[in-house]
Amino acid sequence: MTDTAKTHKPIHIIGGGLAGSEAAWQIAQRGVPVILHEMRPVKKTAAHETDGLAEMVCSNSFRSDDAMGNAVGLLHEEMRRADSLIMKCADAHKLPAGGALAVDRGEFSKAVTQNIKSHPLITIEIGEVAGLPPEDWGSTIIATGPLTSEPLAQAILDVTGEDSLAFFDAIAPIIHKDSINFDIAWMQSRYDKKGPGGDGADYINCPMNKEEYETFVQALIDSDQTEFKDWEKNTPYFEACLPIEVIASRGPETLRWGPMKPVGLTNPHDPMVKSHAIVQLRQDNALGTIYNMVGFQTKMKYGAQTEILRTIPGLEKAEFARLGGIHRNTFINSPLLLNNQLQLKSRPDLRFAGQIMGVEGYVESAALGLIAGRMAAAQALGSEYPAPPKTTAMGSLVEHVTGGYMNGPKAKFQPMNVNYGIFPPIEDLVYKSEDGKRMRGKDKVRFRKRHFSLRALEDIQDWIDVG
């Protein structure tokens, strides 16, 4: 143990998900001891299946890895440069997924768990923290995620006086590859795009003609679905993770312009016929034996899922490794409750990190864990670590959860993925190509995104170098 570790109280972290694991890593790497509290397997949640740290529940995708054209890809790169444990383990266990970064969930979780367990400054304590931590713990990070246990959630409400908000989140089914009919299905990435770990043929594609699609949409709308309890009925869905039945109910073409869009794909079994809609499946483990249905989060009951999903061409005899489901997620009203050091205003010894504070997505959650961890470590060492610049992907997320971009005091706080829309604009950006022609349409959008990313990567380095 280092001299620094011997002279400082440990920082407590409640929750061993992506945010909590990342926070623990960042703190310990700075020589400050950590006690990481995780209630699984003593107490299970409604969605987790293992007792490993950083378990990915809803999907195995970290989404786009394009740092120059996508805000989440930019976030990946910022975190890599900041020595992110989550990104290191994701890169080590990536799977073919076109332009996305997808991982083998089991191996990814094992890698995170092993890194945390083997760190000499991190102690893992198994058991539920059934209420707010005592003040004599000192600096504590609450990273319990959207499935925070009821006693702790209630304790947070009691001390803040602010009602927590909530939304429903859904899980997509996973299918055994050897049960898929490849006389109908085929392997191809959209536009044959190669990404991290991929070769341009990374997704399984199942085509539908117009009649099949329309019949399928109606079956989704008419399906037997999970009924909510009375106290849950006014809870909204998270718009970026809607169940397919909800998407279908919004209009007959919505799925074709969402998870079932047919563009950029050519059916080698019948190349002259354009598919009306296409269902894609993405590899879910390193062995390539199971695939998850992309964008097919669902609240259908199990019997309805197997019956309706087997009407998809190529999936007539599909065997499911896991069926989809839905669970209620909870998050705090962070802009009213937290300061720019991510501390609870009424109890500065408590910081929050991850989804419970109102960011959505695996990478966004881990990023807030990274930031909170660095802030807590700096405080333990007698200094203050500033929030990342607002011009960066990480800084834009801090700005979101602390209220910087909310439009007035009556604005409704909602969970959000990172996106270029929450970055401050670049003043006086000239949209002209090298030959002096003015850019329009997609060229202008790509140009703007690239310059957002270039500015962010320059600005984030100064922040990383602070500590």
C-alpha positions in Angstrom: 0.0 0.0 0.0 1.3 3.5 -0.9 2.1 6.1 1.7 -0.8 8.2 0.3 -3.2 5.3 0.8 -2.1 4.8 4.4 -2.8 8.5 5.2 -6.3 8.8 3.6 -9.7 7.4 4.5 -11.1 5.2 1.8 -13.7 6.6 -0.5 -16.8 4.5 -0.5 -18.7 3.7 -3.8 -22.1 2.2 -3.7 -22.8 0.1 -6.9 -20.6 -2.1 -9.0 -22.0 -1.3 -12.4 -20.1 0.5 -15.2 -20.1 3.9 -13.4 -19.1 2.5 -10.0 -16.4 0.3 -11.4 -14.9 3.2 -13.5 -15.0 5.5 -10.5 -13.3 3.0 -8.3 -10.5 2.5 -10.9 -9.9 6.2 -11.3 -9.7 6.8 -7.6 -7.4 3.9 -6.9 -5.1 4.8 -9.8 -4.5 8.1 -8.0 -3.3 6.3 -4.9 -6.5 6.7 -2.8 -8.1 3.6 -1.3 -11.6 2.5 -2.3 -14.3 0.4 -0.7 -16.8 -0.7 -3.4 -20.2 -1.9 -2.2 -22.2 -4.2 -4.4 -25.4 -5.9 -3.2 -25.4 -8.7 -5.8 -25.6 -11.7 -5.4 -27.0 -11.2 -1.8 -29.8 -9.2 -3.3 -30.8 -9.4 -7.0 -32.3 -6.7 -9.2 -35.1 -7.1 -11.7 -32.8 -7.2 -14.7 -29.3 -8.4 -13.8 -28.5 -12.1 -14.3 -25.0 -12.5 -12.9 -23.0 -11.2 -9.8 -20.2 -9.8 -12.0 -19.2 -6.1 -12.0 -20.2 -3.9 -14.9 -22.8 -6.3 -16.2 -24.4 -5.1 -19.4 -28.1 -5.7 -19.2 -30.0 -4.3 -22.1 -27.6 -4.6 -25.0 -24.0 -5.5 -25.7 -23.3 -2.4 -27.8 -21.4 0.7 -26.9 -22.9 2.2 -30.1 -20.8 4.0 -32.8 -17.0 4.1 -32.5 -16.6 6.9 -35.0 -14.8 9.7 -33.1 -15.0 12.2 -35.9 -18.7 11.8 -36.9 -20.6 10.6 -33.8 -20.7 12.1 -30.3 -20.7 8.7 -28.6 -17.6 7.7 -30.6 -16.0 10.9 -29.5 -16.9 10.0 -25.9 -15.1 6.6 -26.4 -12.0 8.4 -27.5 -12.0 10.9 -24.7 -12.4 8.1 -22.2 -9.6 6.0 -23.8 -7.3 9.0 -23.4 -8.3 9.3 -19.8 -7.3 5.7 -18.9 -10.8 4.4 -18.7 -11.0 0.8 -17.4 -14.4 0.4 -19.1 -13.0 1.3 -22.5 -9.9 -0.8 -22.0 -12.0 -3.9 -21.3 -14.4 -3.1 -24.1 -11.6 -2.8 -26.6 -10.1 -6.1 -25.4 -13.4 -8.0 -25.9 -14.9 -6.3 -28.9 -17.0 -8.2 -31.4 -17.8 -7.6 -35.1 -20.5 -4.9 -35.3 -20.0 -2.8 -38.3 -19.2 0.8 -37.2 -20.3 0.1 -33.7 -18.3 -1.1 -30.7 -20.0 -4.2 -29.3 -18.5 -6.6 -26.8 -18.8 -10.1 -25.4 -20.8 -9.2 -22.3 -19.6 -12.1 -20.2 -15.9 -11.7 -21.0 -16.2 -7.9 -20.6 -17.7 -8.2 -17.2 -15.1 -10.8 -16.2 -12.3 -8.4 -17.3 -13.7 -5.5 -15.3 -14.2 -7.7 -12.3 -10.7 -9.1 -12.4 -9.1 -5.6 -12.7 -11.1 -4.3 -9.8 -10.5 -7.3 -7.6 -6.8 -7.4 -8.3 -6.2 -3.7 -7.6 -4.4 -3.4 -4.2 -6.3 -0.3 -3.2 -9.8 -1.6 -3.9 -11.8 -3.6 -1.4 -15.1 -5.1 -2.5 -17.8 -5.5 0.1 -20.9 -7.6 -0.8 -24.2 -6.6 0.7 -27.0 -4.0 0.4 -26.5 -0.5 1.6 -30.1 -0.1 2.7 -30.2 3.7 3.2 -27.9 6.7 3.0 -24.4 6.0 4.0 -23.4 7.4 7.5 -21.6 10.7 7.5 -18.6 9.1 9.2 -17.9 7.2 6.0 -16.8 10.6 4.5 -16.6 10.9 0.8 -19.0 8.5 -0.9 -20.2 8.1 -4.5 -23.7 6.7 -5.1 -23.6 4.8 -8.5 -26.4 2.4 -8.0 -27.8 2.9 -11.4 -31.5 3.0 -12.5 -32.3 -0.1 -10.5 -31.4 1.4 -7.1 -32.8 -0.7 -4.3 -36.0 0.7 -2.7 -34.6 1.4 0.7 -31.7 3.5 -0.7 -34.0 5.2 -3.3 -36.4 6.2 -0.5 -33.6 7.5 1.7 -32.4 9.7 -1.2 -35.9 11.1 -1.6 -36.2 11.7 2.2 -33.0 13.7 2.3 -33.5 15.7 -0.9 -37.2 16.4 -0.7 -37.4 16.1 -4.5 -39.4 13.4 -6.2 -37.3 11.1 -8.3 -38.3 10.7 -11.9 -38.7 7.4 -13.6 -39.0 5.8 -17.0 -39.4 2.3 -18.5 -36.4 0.6 -20.1 -36.6 -2.5 -22.2 -34.4 -5.5 -23.1 -34.1 -7.1 -26.5 -34.2 -10.9 -27.1 -31.1 -13.0 -27.8 -31.2 -15.9 -30.3 -28.9 -19.0 -30.9 -27.2 -18.5 -34.2 -27.5 -22.2 -35.2 -31.3 -21.9 -35.1 -31.4 -19.2 -37.8 -32.2 -20.2 -41.4 -29.4 -18.9 -43.6 -31.3 -20.0 -46.7 -33.2 -16.8 -46.0 -31.0 -14.7 -43.8 -27.5 -13.5 -44.7 -24.4 -11.8 -43.1 -23.8 -8.1 -44.0 -23.1 -4.8 -42.3 -25.0 -1.8 -43.5 -23.2 -0.3 -46.5 -20.6 -3.1 -45.9 -19.1 -0.8 -43.3 -16.1 -2.2 -41.4 -15.8 -1.3 -37.7 -13.8 -2.3 -34.7 -13.3 -6.1 -34.9 -15.5 -6.3 -38.0 -15.1 -7.3 -41.6 -18.1 -5.7 -43.3 -20.3 -8.7 -42.8 -21.0 -8.4 -39.1 -24.9 -8.6 -38.8 -27.4 -11.3 -39.6 -30.1 -9.8 -41.8 -33.7 -11.2 -42.1 -35.7 -9.7 -45.0 -39.4 -8.9 -45.2 -41.6 -8.1 -48.1 -44.4 -5.5 -47.7 -47.1 -8.0 -46.9 -44.9 -9.8 -44.3 -44.0 -6.5 -42.7 -47.6 -5.2 -42.5 -48.7 -8.5 -40.9 -45.8 -8.3 -38.5 -46.6 -4.7 -37.4 -50.2 -5.5 -36.8 -49.2 -8.6 -34.7 -47.0 -6.4 -32.6 -49.8 -3.9 -32.0 -52.3 -6.7 -31.1 -49.8 -8.7 -29.0 -50.2 -9.8 -25.4 -48.1 -7.3 -23.4 -46.9 -6.8 -19.9 -49.4 -4.8 -17.8 -48.1 -2.1 -15.5 -49.1 -1.7 -11.9 -51.4 1.2 -11.0 -48.5 3.2 -9.6 -46.4 2.7 -12.8 -49.0 3.6 -15.4 -48.0 7.3 -15.7 -44.3 6.4 -16.0 -42.9 7.4 -19.5 -40.7 5.4 -21.8 -37.2 6.4 -22.6 -37.5 7.6 -26.2 -34.1 6.2 -27.3 -35.0 2.7 -26.1 -38.7 2.2 -27.0 -40.3 -1.2 -27.1 -41.0 -2.3 -30.7 -44.7 -2.5 -29.9 -44.7 1.2 -28.9 -42.8 2.1 -32.1 -45.3 0.1 -34.2 -48.2 1.8 -32.6 -47.0 5.2 -33.7 -47.6 4.5 -37.4 -47.2 1.7 -40.0 -43.9 3.1 -41.3 -42.2 3.9 -38.1 -40.3 0.5 -37.8 -39.2 0.8 -41.4 -37.5 4.1 -40.5 -36.2 2.8 -37.3 -34.7 -0.6 -36.3 -36.1 -2.3 -39.5 -34.8 0.1 -42.1 -33.7 -1.8 -45.3 -31.2 0.7 -46.6 -27.6 -0.2 -47.3 -28.3 -3.9 -47.5 -28.6 -6.3 -50.5 -30.1 -9.8 -50.2 -27.6 -12.2 -51.9 -30.4 -14.8 -52.2 -32.5 -12.5 -54.4 -30.3 -9.4 -55.2 -32.8 -8.0 -57.8 -35.6 -7.6 -55.2 -35.4 -4.8 -52.7 -36.5 -5.8 -49.2 -39.4 -3.8 -47.7 -37.9 -4.1 -44.2 -35.0 -5.9 -42.6 -34.5 -7.2 -39.1 -30.8 -7.2 -38.0 -29.1 -9.3 -35.3 -25.7 -8.4 -33.8 -23.2 -10.9 -32.3 -23.4 -11.1 -28.5 -20.5 -13.3 -27.5 -17.0 -14.0 -28.6 -17.8 -17.5 -29.8 -20.4 -16.1 -32.2 -23.0 -18.6 -31.0 -25.7 -16.1 -29.9 -27.0 -12.9 -31.5 -29.2 -10.1 -30.1 -32.1 -8.5 -32.1 -31.0 -4.9 -32.8 -33.5 -2.4 -31.6 -36.0 -5.1 -30.7 -36.6 -4.1 -27.1 -40.0 -5.5 -26.1 -42.6 -5.6 -23.4 -44.5 -8.6 -25.0 -45.1 -11.5 -22.7 -42.9 -14.5 -23.3 -45.4 -16.6 -25.2 -46.2 -13.7 -27.6 -42.5 -13.0 -28.2 -41.7 -16.5 -29.3 -44.9 -16.8 -31.5 -44.5 -13.4 -33.2 -40.8 -13.2 -33.6 -40.8 -16.6 -35.3 -42.9 -15.1 -38.1 -39.8 -13.2 -39.1 -38.4 -14.8 -42.3 -35.2 -16.8 -41.2 -36.3 -17.0 -37.6 -39.1 -19.6 -38.1 -37.3 -22.1 -35.8 -35.4 -19.5 -33.6 -34.3 -20.7 -30.2 -34.0 -18.0 -27.6 -31.0 -17.7 -25.3 -32.9 -14.9 -23.5 -36.3 -13.3 -24.1 -36.9 -9.6 -23.9 -38.4 -7.7 -21.0 -39.1 -4.4 -19.4 -38.2 -2.8 -16.1 -38.7 0.5 -14.3 -35.7 2.8 -14.1 -35.3 5.6 -11.6 -33.1 8.7 -11.7 -32.8 11.9 -9.6 -33.6 15.4 -10.6 -29.9 16.2 -10.8 -30.0 19.9 -11.9 -31.8 20.8 -8.7 -29.9 18.5 -6.4 -26.2 18.5 -7.6 -23.5 21.1 -7.8 -20.8 21.2 -10.5 -18.7 18.8 -8.5 -21.5 16.3 -8.7 -22.1 16.5 -5.0 -25.5 16.6 -3.3 -26.0 20.2 -2.3 -27.5 19.2 1.0 -24.8 16.7 1.8 -21.5 17.4 0.0 -20.0 14.2 1.3 -22.2 12.4 -1.3 -21.5 12.4 -5.0 -23.6 10.7 -7.7 -22.4 9.0 -10.9 -24.0 7.1 -13.8 -27.6 6.5 -14.8 -29.1 7.4 -11.5 -28.1 11.0 -12.2 -29.9 11.2 -15.6 -27.6 10.1 -18.3 -28.6 7.3 -20.6 -26.3 4.6 -22.1 -23.5 2.4 -20.9 -20.7 4.7 -22.1 -22.3 7.9 -20.7 -22.7 6.2 -17.3 -19.1 5.1 -17.2 -18.0 8.6 -18.2 -19.8 10.1 -15.3 -18.1 7.5 -13.1 -14.8 8.5 -14.5 -15.4 12.2 -13.8 -16.9 11.7 -10.3 -13.9 9.4 -9.4 -11.3 11.9 -10.4 -13.2 14.7 -8.5 -13.4 12.5 -5.3 -9.8 11.5 -5.5 -8.6 15.1 -5.9 -10.7 16.2 -2.9 -9.1 13.4 -0.8 -5.7 14.6 -1.9 -6.5 18.2 -0.9 -7.3 19.8 -4.2 -10.3 20.2 -6.6 -10.6 18.6 -10.0 -12.6 20.8 -12.3 -15.4 19.5 -14.6 -14.3 18.8 -18.1 -14.7 21.7 -20.6 -18.2 22.1 -21.9 -16.8 21.7 -25.4 -16.0 18.0 -24.8 -18.3 15.0 -24.8 -17.7 14.4 -21.1 -18.1 18.1 -20.3 -21.4 18.3 -22.2 -22.8 15.4 -20.0 -21.8 17.2 -16.8 -23.5 20.3 -18.2 -26.6 18.3 -18.8 -26.9 16.8 -15.4 -26.1 20.0 -13.6 -28.6 22.0 -15.6 -26.4 24.2 -17.7 -28.3 23.5 -20.9 -31.9 23.4 -19.5 -34.1 26.0 -21.1 -35.4 27.9 -18.1 -36.5 26.9 -14.6 -39.7 25.1 -15.8 -37.8 22.9 -18.2 -38.3 19.2 -17.6 -35.2 17.2 -16.9 -35.0 14.0 -18.9 -32.3 11.3 -19.3 -30.1 11.9 -22.4 -27.5 10.2 -24.4 -24.5 12.2 -25.5 -25.1 14.1 -28.8 -23.6 17.0 -30.6 -26.8 19.0 -29.9 -25.6 19.6 -26.3 -22.2 21.0 -27.3 -21.7 24.7 -27.5 -21.5 26.0 -31.1 -18.3 26.9 -32.8 -18.4 30.6 -33.6 -17.5 31.8 -37.1 -17.2 28.2 -38.6 -16.9 28.7 -42.3 -18.7 25.9 -44.2 -16.6 25.8 -47.4 -14.7 23.0 -49.1 -11.1 23.1 -50.1 -12.0 24.4 -53.5 -14.0 27.3 -51.9 -17.5 25.9 -52.6 -20.1 26.4 -49.9 -21.2 23.2 -48.2 -24.8 22.1 -48.0 -26.8 19.2 -46.6 -24.9 16.1 -45.3 -21.5 17.6 -46.2 -22.2 20.5 -44.0 -23.3 18.3 -41.1 -20.3 16.0 -41.4 -18.0 19.1 -41.5 -19.6 20.5 -38.3 -19.4 17.2 -36.4 -15.7 16.8 -37.4 -14.9 20.2 -36.1 -16.8 19.6 -32.8 -14.7 16.5 -32.4 -11.4 18.1 -33.2 -12.1 20.9 -30.7 -13.2 18.4 -28.1 -10.1 16.2 -28.4 -7.8 19.2 -28.1 -9.7 20.6 -25.1 -10.0 17.3 -23.2 -6.3 16.7 -23.1 -5.7 19.8 -20.9 -8.4 18.4 -18.5 -6.8 14.9 -18.5 -3.4 16.4 -17.8 -4.7 18.1 -14.6 -4.6 14.8 -12.8 
